[in-house]
Amino acid sequence: VSTQSTWGHLLSVYFFSNQKMVGWRKLQKPGDYSGINFGEEIVLQCNDSHEYAFPRSSIVLSKLLNDLLSEVGEEDAHTTQTAVPLANVDAVTFEYVAEYLTYYTNKQPSTLEKPLKAALPELLDQWDKEYVYKKLFKEGIEKEHEALFKTLMAANFLGIEPLRDLCCAAIANMLRGKTPEQIMEVFGVTEPFTPEEERAVEAQYPWLKESGEGSNSSQKKKKKKRTRG
């Protein structure tokens, strides 16, 4: 047996026998749950057919997942193959969420005051700052905010309030001090909302209104209508 094969086997054994250390992982074959310890893990099914084994210990901040698992109960955890469909979350976005949940498995996220008292980077610890400005903003560019908004939607769906508030704060900070025209430029918007469209946005995304970022948040919702193609 070659040295390479031996090391590959050892790494495979280490990977599966030390799940608490390696954390979540993408399943190579969706639907194949043979390597999962359901006493310590659940399966999360993204809306693009990817599946992940995720530690039960890391879902504490998710109200949705906690509520679902409470229905299973501790006594049935080892015998029930728990697979949860995430209808509103794709795999790429889930990995951003999973990274956040994993980091805060045994620690409490900081609470951001509303409205923001200063520029957001000044209020965040180092990990949160890098998470937002190196990952959710692609290469730190404000216009590259797709991951930020998708993560916000996922956090809202999963009931992860600290992550939702962090994303809302990042959006508020992005709009901070900008004119309506500059805000429209950031979002690639060419026409303002009508009053009816504005009310529809506020009804669909109430968590943006309650995030407490002040008048800039309202400006964003009023001005955003059609993006450039």
C-alpha positions in Angstrom: 0.0 0.0 0.0 1.4 3.4 -1.0 2.2 6.0 1.6 -0.2 8.4 -0.1 -3.1 5.9 0.2 -2.2 5.2 3.9 -2.3 8.9 4.7 -5.5 9.3 2.8 -7.1 6.5 4.8 -5.9 8.0 8.1 -7.2 11.4 7.2 -10.6 9.9 6.3 -10.8 8.1 9.6 -9.8 11.2 11.5 -12.3 13.3 9.6 -15.3 11.1 10.4 -14.3 10.2 14.0 -13.6 13.8 15.1 -16.8 15.5 13.9 -16.8 18.0 16.8 -13.4 19.2 15.7 -14.1 19.5 12.0 -17.6 20.8 12.4 -20.1 20.9 9.5 -19.4 19.4 6.1 -21.0 19.0 2.7 -22.2 15.5 1.9 -20.5 14.1 -1.1 -23.6 12.0 -2.0 -26.8 13.7 -1.0 -29.1 11.2 0.6 -26.2 9.0 1.8 -26.3 9.4 5.6 -24.2 6.3 6.4 -21.4 8.4 7.9 -23.6 10.6 10.1 -24.0 10.3 13.9 -27.5 11.6 14.2 -27.1 11.8 18.0 -24.7 14.7 17.4 -25.6 15.9 13.9 -28.5 16.8 11.7 -28.8 17.0 7.9 -29.6 20.4 6.4 -30.9 20.3 2.8 -30.4 23.4 0.7 -32.7 24.4 -2.0 -30.2 23.6 -4.8 -29.9 19.9 -3.7 -26.8 20.2 -1.7 -26.9 18.6 1.8 -24.8 19.3 4.9 -24.1 17.4 8.1 -24.2 20.0 10.9 -23.5 19.7 14.6 -26.5 19.9 16.9 -24.3 21.9 19.3 -23.9 24.7 16.7 -27.6 25.5 16.1 -28.2 27.3 19.4 -28.7 30.7 17.7 -31.2 29.4 15.2 -34.8 29.6 16.5 -36.1 27.6 13.6 -33.8 24.7 14.0 -34.1 24.7 17.8 -37.9 24.6 17.5 -37.8 21.8 15.0 -35.4 19.7 17.0 -37.3 20.2 20.2 -40.2 18.3 18.5 -37.9 15.3 18.1 -36.8 15.2 21.7 -33.5 14.1 23.3 -34.5 10.5 23.7 -35.2 10.0 20.0 -32.2 12.0 18.8 -30.0 8.9 18.4 -32.5 6.9 16.4 -34.2 9.6 14.3 -32.5 10.6 11.0 -33.3 14.3 11.2 -33.1 16.1 7.8 -34.3 19.6 7.6 -35.1 21.2 4.2 -34.0 24.9 3.9 -36.4 26.1 1.2 -35.0 29.6 1.1 -31.3 28.9 1.4 -28.8 27.9 -1.3 -25.5 26.1 -0.6 -23.2 29.0 -1.1 -25.3 31.2 1.3 -25.6 28.3 3.8 -21.9 28.1 4.1 -21.7 31.8 5.2 -24.4 31.1 7.8 -22.7 27.9 8.9 -19.4 29.7 9.4 -21.2 32.2 11.7 -23.0 29.6 13.7 -19.9 27.5 14.1 -17.8 30.5 15.3 -20.5 31.4 17.9 -21.1 27.8 19.1 -19.8 28.5 22.6 -19.8 32.3 22.7 -22.4 35.0 22.6 -22.4 37.5 19.7 -22.1 41.2 20.6 -25.2 43.3 20.6 -25.3 46.2 18.3 -27.1 49.4 19.5 -29.8 50.7 17.3 -29.4 53.1 15.6 -25.7 52.8 15.0 -23.7 55.3 17.1 -20.6 55.2 14.8 -19.3 53.6 11.6 -19.9 49.9 11.8 -16.2 48.8 11.5 -15.5 50.8 14.7 -18.2 48.8 16.6 -17.3 45.3 15.5 -14.8 42.9 16.9 -12.1 41.6 14.6 -13.9 38.4 13.6 -17.2 40.1 12.8 -15.4 42.8 10.9 -13.6 40.3 8.7 -16.7 38.2 8.2 -18.7 41.2 6.9 -16.1 43.1 5.0 -14.0 40.3 3.5 -16.8 37.7 2.9 -20.3 39.2 2.8 -19.0 42.2 0.8 -17.0 40.6 -2.0 -13.5 41.9 -1.7 -14.8 44.6 0.5 -16.6 46.4 -2.4 -20.0 47.9 -1.5 -21.6 47.2 -4.8 -20.7 43.5 -4.5 -23.3 42.9 -1.8 -25.2 39.9 -3.1 -23.8 37.6 -0.4 -24.7 40.1 2.3 -28.4 40.2 1.2 -28.7 36.5 0.7 -27.2 35.9 4.2 -29.6 38.4 5.6 -32.5 36.5 4.0 -31.2 33.2 5.3 -30.7 34.5 8.8 -34.2 35.8 8.8 -35.6 32.5 7.6 -33.6 30.5 10.1 -34.4 32.9 13.0 -30.8 33.8 13.7 -31.4 37.2 15.2 -27.7 38.3 15.9 -26.7 37.5 12.3 -29.8 39.2 10.9 -29.0 42.3 13.0 -25.4 42.2 11.9 -26.4 42.1 8.2 -29.0 44.9 8.7 -26.3 47.0 10.4 -23.9 46.4 7.5 -26.6 47.6 5.1 -27.3 50.7 7.2 -23.6 51.5 7.4 -23.3 51.1 3.6 -26.0 53.8 3.2 -24.7 56.0 5.9 -24.2 59.6 4.8 -25.1 58.9 1.2 -27.6 61.0 -0.8 -30.6 59.3 -2.4 -28.8 59.4 -5.7 -25.7 57.7 -4.3 -27.8 55.0 -2.7 -29.5 54.3 -6.0 -26.1 54.1 -7.6 -24.9 51.6 -5.0 -27.9 49.3 -5.7 -27.9 49.9 -9.4 -31.4 51.4 -9.2 -32.8 53.6 -12.0 -36.3 54.5 -10.8 -37.8 55.2 -7.3 -40.6 53.2 -5.7 -44.1 54.3 -5.9 -45.9 54.6 -2.5 -47.6 51.3 -3.2 -44.4 49.5 -3.9 -42.8 51.0 -0.8 -45.6 49.6 1.4 -45.2 46.2 -0.3 -41.5 46.2 0.5 -42.0 47.1 4.1 -44.7 44.4 4.4 -42.4 41.7 2.9 -39.3 42.7 4.8 -40.5 44.0 8.2 -37.1 43.1 9.8 -35.4 45.8 7.7 -37.7 48.4 9.2 -37.3 47.2 12.7 -33.5 46.9 12.5 -33.4 50.5 13.7 -30.8 52.0 11.3 -32.5 55.4 11.1 -33.6 57.4 8.1 -31.0 56.0 5.7 -32.7 52.6 5.9 -36.0 54.2 4.9 -34.2 56.1 2.1 -33.0 52.8 0.7 -36.4 51.2 0.6 -38.0 54.3 -0.9 -35.4 54.7 -3.7 -34.9 51.1 -4.7 -37.0 49.9 -7.6 -35.5 48.6 -10.8 -31.9 47.4 -11.2 -29.9 47.9 -14.3 -29.8 44.9 -16.6 
